[in-house]
Amino acid sequence: MKTVFSMRERFGSFLADGNLANEFRFTEVEPALSAGCEIVFDFSRVRNMTTSFSNGLVATLVAHFPTEFAKQVRFRGCDSLIKELLQASIAIGTREALAAAG
């Protein structure tokens, strides 16, 4: 099953609140991921995002679910800024996952 999260519809065009990202990850994303769903984060029409939001959602998700993230999580509708922020968060989460496994 595929679950698509429209980030614009949920959070607006500027994703800023890291605490809100953490809550969303914990209450909605992680349960869907654990249930085996393919997760698609749609960033269409999102114009900006803070590192706090990106790390709260993506870095923590990668750190706690590295295998599932690689197999089940996809992004779409990302402009160059959003891609850059997501790549940085993925790198942080990967380092955390490797350190925990080490």
ChimeraX attribute file (.defattr): number of C-alpha atoms within 10 A of each C-alpha:
attribute: neighborCount
match mode: 1-to-1
recipient: residues
	/A:1	8
	/A:2	13
	/A:3	14
	/A:4	14
	/A:5	16
	/A:6	18
	/A:7	19
	/A:8	17
	/A:9	13
	/A:10	10
	/A:11	14
	/A:12	14
	/A:13	16
	/A:14	15
	/A:15	22
	/A:16	17
	/A:17	16
	/A:18	18
	/A:19	13
	/A:20	16
	/A:21	19
	/A:22	21
	/A:23	13
	/A:24	15
	/A:25	19
	/A:26	16
	/A:27	10
	/A:28	12
	/A:29	22
	/A:30	18
	/A:31	12
	/A:32	17
	/A:33	20
	/A:34	11
	/A:35	10
	/A:36	14
	/A:37	18
	/A:38	18
	/A:39	22
	/A:40	18
	/A:41	18
	/A:42	18
	/A:43	23
	/A:44	16
	/A:45	16
	/A:46	20
	/A:47	15
	/A:48	16
	/A:49	19
	/A:50	15
	/A:51	20
	/A:52	19
	/A:53	21
	/A:54	24
	/A:55	22
	/A:56	22
	/A:57	23
	/A:58	26
	/A:59	27
	/A:60	22
	/A:61	25
	/A:62	24
	/A:63	22
	/A:64	16
	/A:65	17
	/A:66	18
	/A:67	12
	/A:68	18
	/A:69	18
	/A:70	10
	/A:71	11
	/A:72	14
	/A:73	20
	/A:74	13
	/A:75	15
	/A:76	13
	/A:77	15
	/A:78	17
	/A:79	14
	/A:80	9
	/A:81	12
	/A:82	19
	/A:83	15
	/A:84	12
	/A:85	19
	/A:86	21
	/A:87	15
	/A:88	17
	/A:89	25
	/A:90	22
	/A:91	16
	/A:92	17
	/A:93	22
	/A:94	20
	/A:95	15
	/A:96	18
	/A:97	20
	/A:98	11
	/A:99	10
	/A:100	10
	/A:101	7
	/A:102	6
